[in-house]
Amino acid sequence: MVDLTAQPFSLDDAAVTWVHDTIASLSIEEKIGQLFVNLNTSFEPQYLDRILDTFHVGAMRYMGAPSAKVQEHIRYAQSKSKVPLLIASNPEMGGFGSADDGTLVATHLQAGSNPDVSIARDMGRVAGVETAAMGCNWAFAPIVDIHYNWRNTVIGTRSFGNTPEVVIERAKQYFDGISESNTVCAIKHFPGDGVDERDQHVVTTWNTFDYETWNATYGRVYREMFAHGVQSVMIGHIGAPELSRHLRPGIADAELKPATLAPELLQDLLRGELGFNGLVVTDASMMIGMTSAMKRSELVPASIAAGCDMFLFFRDAAEDFGYMLDGYRNGVITEQRLHEALERILGLKASLGLHVTPRDQLVPPVEALAVVGSAEHHAVAASVADKTVTLVKDTQGNLPLNPATHRRIRLYGVSGSADFTGVDPNGYLAIAREELESAGFEVHVFKNAQQRIAEGEEGVYFHTVMADEANAAYPEKYDAAIVFANVAGFAQEASVRIRWSTPMAAEIPWYVTEVPTVFVSLNQPNHLIDVPMVKTMVHAHNPSREAIHAAVQKIIGASEFQGTFNDNVWCDTFGTRL
């Protein structure tokens, strides 16, 4: 039996009774359905009808859309579900990421890049207000990974920093901010990302810290967050060989599994040594870090048997539901394990008051959406940008750039490929141009070979572009060069680095010897590994209007740099500090 009167549920007798009575009222199919978090890939009512009536899911997350559409979708889902739903969102940067019109306040790294701890609280507060307005009640945030490996880009901007101290401090602030709304949190990704350089979306990754080191770092983070009241934990498809060997002496290397399938990590460590009483959910089950570890028919029930309470996302709803039901019927999932999972799922719902809220009030009225992307929240984002845009280095004394003395700017854009989010990776460049022109510069935007060909230019080859760009006339045409890099994306490669447009591309900063050059990162902190020749590096953290505006104002000297950085920016490589 789960103690539902203890943290993090803290239920009264009436709520505990509701949990147990509800479980008793469910058929076995409805009980199995409660274990699933569906990813809603359609906003059509008939889609939701099938998911709810056939598979009886306990929770949902949805694909990106404008907030009004999301709210309407959630309202319909809650009206049709027999048991109130947990509605998850992914508010890692504020409201942005949970709705197309949500406010991008800051990245996690950005919230850790100034001594002002209120930045993280503001990020959480805006996240809570905007997602709650849509009807969400469960946040897959904050991220409590520690960015030890500078090559790791899946959490390069999604970790508060590279020490347990900064992660604990800022994660607590985020939690306190989002908790001002009726929202519970799932911290992620246990047992901890940031040691391996690779991305669990495409490969099983490993936290290789030994037992003592892990306890002093990641273990410390989780203990402190549990004591602070965190209600749920998302488990990464991340193995921990030294922890597994410590907990299960004699375990063979071939038996080592990612944490989502490792009972020693979930039961012995998370429940036992760390004493966590709250809900445990897998990370997305289509990630290769999980799917490559075991056959789908086995891993679906094995995750619950290992100690997870909820399973994140169907691959095929009918198949996965069948696998889970078969796992119960053949004894992989015991009656006790199923009951404990259901107690925690229903207990989390009761802790939110979903059991006593009238069904037509589970989602706020349409008018509540006025807070999403509001002027007030964008003002918060502007204040955060002003505090966190960071001067990493200016060893040549290129700053400030004055339009009176460096009027003609050659503007380069370096982008990652468009990723599964569908966000235009090049949208930032128009904003950068506007901000520079508003500051008084004359801006000349570079176009690479592919862009020129797309515009109908003939006879273009990367050699012709280089010849046109790199010649003795360059310093006669331009007074300075500014590079904005928005190298974003994850889940499609093991790690992300700059990929230039062509071999020996003309946008690579060869021109640092010709004119003052400023490189501005709008995403990853590790670009100096690829552009060590740049003498002036600015980290603006994200490609929002607020961040780009703040960066330009600081480049021209109208505002002081206030952001801080950690040693990951130097990439443990000679030459990056020069």
C-alpha positions in Angstrom: 0.0 0.0 0.0 1.2 3.5 -0.8 1.0 6.0 2.0 -1.2 8.7 0.3 -1.3 10.8 3.5 2.4 11.4 3.3 4.4 13.7 0.9 4.0 14.4 -1.9 0.3 13.5 -1.9 -0.7 14.7 1.6 -4.3 13.5 1.1 -7.0 13.7 3.7 -9.2 10.7 4.5 -11.9 11.7 2.0 -9.4 11.9 -0.8 -7.8 8.6 0.1 -11.3 7.0 0.1 -11.9 8.4 -3.4 -8.7 6.9 -4.7 -9.5 3.4 -3.3 -13.2 3.5 -4.3 -12.3 4.7 -7.8 -9.8 1.9 -8.3 -12.4 -0.6 -7.1 -14.9 0.7 -9.6 -12.6 0.2 -12.6 -12.6 -2.8 -14.9 -9.2 -4.5 -15.6 -9.1 -2.8 -19.0 -9.8 0.6 -17.3 -7.1 0.0 -14.8 -4.6 -0.9 -17.5 -5.6 2.3 -19.4 -4.8 4.5 -16.4 -1.1 3.5 -16.8 -0.8 5.3 -20.1 -0.1 8.9 -21.1 -1.3 9.4 -24.6 0.4 11.8 -27.0 -2.6 13.4 -28.8 -1.6 13.6 -32.5 -5.0 14.8 -33.6 -7.4 17.5 -32.3 -10.5 15.8 -33.8 -13.2 14.8 -31.3 -13.5 11.3 -32.9 -9.8 10.7 -32.2 -10.2 11.6 -28.5 -13.4 9.4 -28.3 -11.4 6.4 -29.5 -8.5 7.0 -27.1 -10.8 7.5 -24.1 -13.5 4.9 -24.8 -11.2 2.1 -26.1 -8.0 2.7 -24.1 -9.2 4.6 -21.0 -5.9 6.5 -20.6 -5.0 8.2 -17.4 -3.2 11.2 -18.8 -2.6 13.1 -22.1 -0.1 15.3 -23.7 -0.8 17.1 -26.9 1.1 18.3 -30.0 1.8 22.0 -30.4 -1.0 24.4 -31.4 -2.3 27.8 -30.5 -3.6 28.1 -27.0 -7.2 28.4 -27.9 -7.2 25.2 -29.8 -5.3 23.4 -27.0 -7.8 24.6 -24.4 -10.8 23.5 -26.5 -9.2 20.1 -27.0 -8.5 19.6 -23.3 -12.0 20.7 -22.4 -13.5 18.1 -24.6 -11.1 15.4 -23.3 -12.0 16.1 -19.7 -15.7 16.1 -20.4 -15.5 12.6 -21.9 -13.1 10.9 -19.5 -14.6 8.6 -16.8 -11.7 9.6 -14.4 -10.3 13.1 -14.5 -7.2 13.3 -16.6 -3.7 14.5 -15.9 -2.9 16.9 -18.7 0.8 17.2 -19.3 2.8 20.0 -20.9 6.5 20.5 -21.5 7.0 24.1 -20.2 10.8 24.0 -20.1 11.1 27.7 -21.2 8.0 29.2 -19.8 4.7 29.0 -21.8 6.6 28.5 -25.1 6.6 24.8 -26.0 3.2 24.3 -24.5 1.4 26.5 -26.9 2.5 28.2 -30.2 1.6 31.6 -28.7 3.2 30.9 -25.3 5.9 33.2 -23.9 9.6 32.1 -24.2 10.9 33.4 -20.9 14.3 31.6 -20.8 16.1 28.4 -21.3 17.2 26.5 -18.2 20.8 27.4 -18.8 19.8 31.0 -19.2 18.0 30.9 -15.9 21.3 29.7 -14.4 23.4 32.4 -16.0 22.9 35.3 -13.6 23.2 35.5 -9.8 19.5 36.5 -9.7 17.6 33.4 -8.6 14.3 35.0 -9.3 14.8 34.4 -13.0 14.1 30.7 -12.5 11.1 31.5 -10.4 9.7 33.8 -13.0 10.2 31.2 -15.7 8.3 28.7 -13.6 5.6 31.2 -12.6 4.9 32.2 -16.3 4.9 28.5 -17.2 2.3 27.7 -14.6 0.0 30.6 -15.4 0.0 30.0 -19.1 -0.3 26.3 -19.1 -3.0 26.3 -16.3 -5.0 28.7 -18.4 -5.2 26.1 -21.1 -6.2 23.4 -18.7 -2.9 21.7 -18.1 -2.1 20.4 -14.6 1.2 18.4 -14.9 4.5 19.9 -16.0 7.3 17.8 -17.4 9.8 20.2 -15.8 12.0 21.4 -14.3 15.0 19.5 -15.7 17.5 18.6 -13.0 20.2 17.1 -15.1 23.8 18.4 -14.5 25.7 19.4 -17.6 29.1 17.8 -16.9 30.0 16.9 -20.5 30.3 20.0 -22.7 29.8 17.7 -25.8 26.3 16.8 -24.6 23.9 19.0 -26.5 20.5 17.4 -25.6 20.8 19.2 -22.3 23.3 21.9 -23.3 20.6 24.6 -22.9 18.2 22.4 -20.9 20.3 22.2 -17.7 20.6 25.0 -15.2 24.3 24.4 -15.1 27.3 22.2 -14.5 27.1 21.9 -10.7 24.6 20.3 -8.4 24.5 23.5 -6.4 23.1 25.7 -9.2 20.8 23.0 -10.4 19.3 22.6 -6.9 19.0 26.3 -6.3 17.3 27.1 -9.7 15.1 24.0 -9.8 13.6 24.8 -6.5 12.9 28.3 -7.7 11.2 27.1 -10.8 9.2 24.6 -8.8 8.1 27.3 -6.4 7.1 29.6 -9.3 5.0 27.0 -11.2 3.5 25.8 -7.9 1.7 29.1 -7.6 -0.7 27.6 -10.2 -2.5 24.3 -9.6 0.3 22.3 -11.3 2.4 19.3 -10.2 5.9 18.7 -11.6 7.8 15.8 -13.0 11.5 16.4 -12.6 13.7 14.7 -15.2 15.7 12.6 -16.3 16.5 10.1 -13.5 19.2 8.8 -12.9 20.7 11.9 -14.6 21.7 13.1 -18.0 24.9 15.1 -18.7 27.7 12.6 -18.3 27.4 10.8 -21.7 27.7 13.1 -24.7 24.9 11.4 -26.6 21.1 11.7 -26.8 18.8 9.0 -25.4 16.3 9.8 -28.2 18.6 8.0 -30.7 20.8 5.7 -28.5 20.8 4.3 -25.0 23.1 6.5 -22.9 24.9 5.9 -19.7 25.6 7.8 -16.5 28.9 6.2 -15.6 29.5 7.9 -12.2 30.4 5.5 -9.4 28.0 5.1 -6.5 29.8 7.7 -4.2 30.1 10.3 -6.9 26.5 9.9 -8.1 25.2 10.2 -4.5 27.2 13.4 -4.0 25.9 14.9 -7.3 22.7 13.6 -8.9 21.7 11.8 -5.8 22.0 15.0 -3.8 19.8 16.9 -6.4 17.1 14.3 -6.2 17.1 14.1 -2.4 16.8 17.9 -2.1 14.0 18.1 -4.7 12.1 15.3 -3.0 12.4 17.1 0.4 11.2 20.3 -1.4 7.9 18.6 -2.4 8.3 17.4 -6.0 5.4 15.1 -6.8 6.7 13.0 -9.7 9.8 11.9 -11.5 10.4 11.2 -15.2 12.8 8.3 -15.8 15.4 8.6 -18.6 16.4 5.8 -20.9 19.7 6.2 -19.3 21.6 3.3 -17.7 23.9 3.6 -14.7 26.3 0.7 -14.7 28.2 1.4 -11.5 24.9 2.0 -9.6 23.4 -1.2 -10.9 26.5 -3.2 -10.0 26.6 -1.7 -6.5 22.9 -2.4 -5.9 22.9 -5.9 -7.6 26.4 -7.3 -7.1 27.2 -9.8 -9.8 24.9 -8.3 -12.4 26.3 -9.1 -15.9 27.0 -6.4 -18.4 24.5 -7.9 -20.7 21.8 -7.5 -18.1 22.4 -3.7 -17.6 19.3 -1.8 -18.8 18.3 1.8 -19.0 16.6 3.0 -15.8 13.1 2.7 -17.3 13.6 -1.1 -17.3 16.0 -1.5 -14.3 14.3 -2.5 -11.0 17.5 -2.0 -9.1 17.5 1.7 -10.0 13.8 2.3 -9.6 13.0 0.0 -6.6 16.3 -0.3 -4.7 17.6 3.2 -5.3 14.7 5.6 -6.1 12.1 4.1 -3.8 14.5 2.5 -1.3 17.5 4.6 -0.7 16.1 7.9 -1.8 12.7 7.2 -0.3 10.6 8.7 -3.1 6.9 8.2 -2.5 5.5 10.0 -5.6 4.6 9.0 -9.1 7.2 7.7 -11.6 6.7 8.0 -15.3 8.8 6.8 -18.2 10.3 9.2 -20.7 8.8 8.9 -24.2 8.7 5.2 -25.0 9.5 5.6 -28.7 13.1 6.8 -27.9 15.7 4.4 -29.2 17.3 4.4 -25.7 14.4 2.3 -24.6 13.3 0.5 -27.8 16.7 -0.9 -28.5 16.9 -2.5 -25.1 14.1 -5.0 -25.3 11.3 -6.2 -27.7 8.3 -3.9 -27.6 5.9 -6.6 -26.4 8.2 -7.2 -23.4 9.3 -3.7 -22.5 5.8 -2.2 -22.2 4.9 -4.3 -19.2 8.5 -4.6 -18.0 8.6 -0.9 -17.4 5.7 -1.1 -14.9 7.1 -4.2 -13.4 10.5 -2.5 -12.9 8.8 0.3 -10.9 7.4 2.9 -13.3 3.8 3.9 -12.6 2.9 5.4 -16.0 4.0 4.7 -19.5 4.6 7.7 -21.8 3.0 7.5 -25.2 1.7 4.7 -27.3 3.6 3.7 -30.4 0.5 1.9 -31.6 -2.3 2.2 -29.2 -4.0 -1.1 -29.8 -0.6 -3.0 -29.7 0.8 -1.3 -26.6 -2.5 -1.6 -24.7 -2.6 -5.3 -25.6 1.0 -5.8 -24.5 0.3 -4.2 -21.1 -2.8 -6.2 -20.6 -1.0 -9.4 -21.5 1.8 -8.5 -19.1 -0.8 -8.3 -16.3 -2.5 -11.5 -17.3 0.7 -13.5 -17.5 2.1 -12.2 -14.2 4.9 -9.8 -15.4 2.9 -7.1 -13.7 1.7 -8.4 -10.3 -1.6 -7.4 -8.7 0.4 -5.5 -6.0 2.5 -3.6 -8.5 -0.6 -2.6 -10.6 -2.4 -1.5 -7.4 0.5 0.6 -6.2 0.8 2.3 -9.6 -3.0 3.1 -9.6 -2.8 4.5 -6.1 -0.1 6.9 -7.1 -1.8 7.9 -10.4 -5.2 8.5 -8.7 -3.4 10.0 -5.7 -1.7 12.6 -7.8 -5.0 13.5 -9.4 -6.6 13.8 -5.9 -3.7 16.0 -4.8 -4.7 18.4 -7.5 -8.3 18.4 -6.3 -9.5 16.9 -9.6 -11.8 14.6 -7.7 -13.8 17.4 -6.1 -13.8 19.8 -9.0 -16.9 19.9 -11.1 -16.2 18.4 -14.5 -17.1 21.6 -16.4 -14.6 23.6 -14.2 -11.5 21.4 -14.8 -10.6 23.7 -17.7 -10.7 27.5 -17.2 -13.0 29.7 -19.4 -11.8 31.0 -22.8 -11.2 34.4 -21.2 -8.4 33.0 -19.1 -6.2 32.6 -22.2 -5.5 36.4 -22.1 -2.5 35.7 -20.0 -0.9 33.5 -22.7 1.8 35.5 -24.5 0.7 38.6 -22.7 2.5 41.9 -22.7 3.3 41.4 -19.0 4.9 38.1 -19.7 6.9 39.4 -22.6 8.2 42.2 -20.3 9.4 39.4 -18.0 11.2 37.8 -20.9 12.8 41.1 -21.8 14.0 41.7 -18.3 15.4 38.1 -18.2 17.2 38.7 -21.5 18.8 41.9 -20.2 20.1 40.1 -17.2 21.4 37.0 -19.0 22.9 37.9 -22.3 26.5 37.0 -21.7 29.9 38.3 -23.0 31.9 35.1 -23.1 35.1 36.8 -24.4 36.2 39.9 -26.2 40.0 39.4 -26.3 40.5 41.8 -29.2 38.5 44.7 -27.7 36.0 44.7 -30.5 33.2 46.0 -28.4 31.3 48.2 -28.4 30.5 48.4 -32.1 29.4 51.9 -32.8 27.2 52.6 -35.9 29.1 55.9 -36.3 32.5 54.1 -36.8 31.3 50.6 -38.0 28.2 51.4 -39.9 28.4 48.7 -42.6 27.7 45.3 -41.1 28.1 41.9 -42.9 25.4 39.7 -41.3 25.8 36.0 -41.3 23.2 33.4 -40.2 24.2 29.9 -39.1 21.3 27.6 -38.5 20.6 24.0 -37.6 18.3 22.0 -39.8 14.6 22.2 -39.4 13.6 19.7 -36.7 10.5 17.8 -35.6 9.2 20.8 -33.8 8.5 22.5 -37.2 10.0 25.8 -35.9 11.7 27.8 -38.7 15.4 27.6 -37.8 16.1 30.8 -39.9 13.4 33.0 -38.5 15.8 34.7 -36.2 17.8 36.3 -39.0 15.1 38.8 -40.0 14.8 39.8 -36.3 18.6 40.3 -36.1 18.6 42.5 -39.2 15.7 44.6 -37.9 17.4 45.1 -34.5 20.7 46.1 -36.1 19.1 48.5 -38.5 17.1 50.1 -35.7 20.4 50.6 -33.9 21.7 52.6 -36.9 23.6 50.0 -38.9 23.6 49.4 -42.6 23.1 45.6 -42.8 24.2 43.4 -45.7 23.0 39.8 -45.3 25.1 37.0 -46.7 23.5 34.3 -48.8 25.1 31.0 -49.2 25.2 28.8 -52.3 22.0 27.0 -51.6 20.1 30.2 -50.9 21.4 31.8 -54.1 20.4 28.8 -56.2 17.0 28.8 -54.6 16.6 32.4 -55.7 17.3 31.4 -59.3 21.0 32.5 -59.5 22.8 30.4 -62.1 26.4 29.2 -62.2 26.7 29.0 -58.4 29.2 26.7 -56.8 30.8 27.0 -53.4 34.0 28.1 -55.0 32.2 30.9 -56.8 30.6 32.0 -53.6 33.9 32.0 -51.8 35.6 34.0 -54.6 32.8 36.5 -54.5 32.9 36.8 -50.7 36.5 36.4 -49.7 38.7 38.9 -51.5 40.7 42.0 -50.9 37.6 44.2 -51.2 36.0 42.8 -48.1 37.3 45.4 -45.6 36.4 48.1 -48.1 32.8 47.0 -48.2 32.2 46.1 -44.6 33.3 47.7 -41.3 32.4 44.7 -39.1 30.9 41.2 -39.3 28.3 39.8 -37.0 27.3 36.1 -37.0 24.1 34.9 -35.4 24.0 31.2 -34.8 20.8 29.3 -34.0 22.0 25.8 -34.1 19.1 24.1 -32.5 17.5 20.6 -32.5 17.8 17.3 -30.7 16.4 13.8 -31.1 17.7 13.4 -34.6 21.5 13.1 -33.9 23.6 12.0 -31.0 24.9 15.5 -30.6 24.6 18.8 -32.4 27.5 20.8 -33.9 27.7 23.6 -36.5 27.3 22.2 -40.0 28.5 24.8 -42.5 26.5 25.2 -45.8 29.3 23.9 -48.0 32.9 22.7 -47.8 35.1 25.6 -46.7 32.0 27.7 -46.6 32.2 31.4 -47.1 30.4 32.1 -43.8 33.0 30.4 -41.7 34.8 33.2 -39.9 37.8 33.6 -42.1 37.1 37.3 -42.0 38.2 37.7 -38.3 41.5 38.9 -39.7 39.9 41.5 -41.9 37.3 43.3 -39.8 36.0 43.2 -36.2 33.9 40.1 -35.8 31.2 39.2 -33.2 29.7 35.8 -32.9 26.3 35.5 -31.2 24.9 32.2 -30.1 21.2 32.0 -29.8 21.2 28.4 -28.5 24.1 26.1 -27.6 26.9 27.3 -25.3 29.7 25.2 -27.0 30.3 26.9 -30.3 33.8 27.9 -29.6 34.9 24.3 -30.4 33.9 25.1 -34.0 34.8 28.9 -34.1 37.9 29.3 -31.8 39.2 31.9 -34.2 36.4 34.3 -33.1 37.7 36.8 -30.6 34.3 38.2 -29.5 31.7 35.7 -28.4 28.2 36.6 -27.0 25.7 34.0 -25.7 22.1 35.3 -26.0 20.7 31.9 -25.1 17.5 31.9 -27.3 16.2 33.3 -30.6 13.4 35.4 -29.2 12.9 39.0 -30.1 13.7 39.9 -26.5 17.0 38.0 -26.5 18.2 39.4 -29.9 17.2 42.9 -28.9 19.2 42.7 -25.7 22.2 41.3 -27.5 22.3 44.1 -30.0 21.9 46.7 -27.3 24.9 45.3 -25.4 27.0 44.9 -28.6 26.6 48.7 -29.3 27.3 49.6 -25.6 23.8 50.9 -24.8 23.5 48.3 -22.1 25.9 46.4 -19.9 26.5 42.6 -20.1 25.2 41.0 -16.9 25.2 37.3 -17.8 27.5 34.7 -16.4 28.9 31.4 -17.9 30.5 28.2 -16.8 33.7 26.5 -18.0 31.8 24.4 -20.5 32.0 27.3 -23.0 35.8 26.6 -23.4 35.1 23.0 -24.5 38.2 21.8 -22.7 40.2 22.7 -25.8 43.2 24.8 -26.4 42.7 28.0 -28.4 39.1 28.7 -27.4 40.1 31.3 -24.8 42.3 33.3 -27.1 
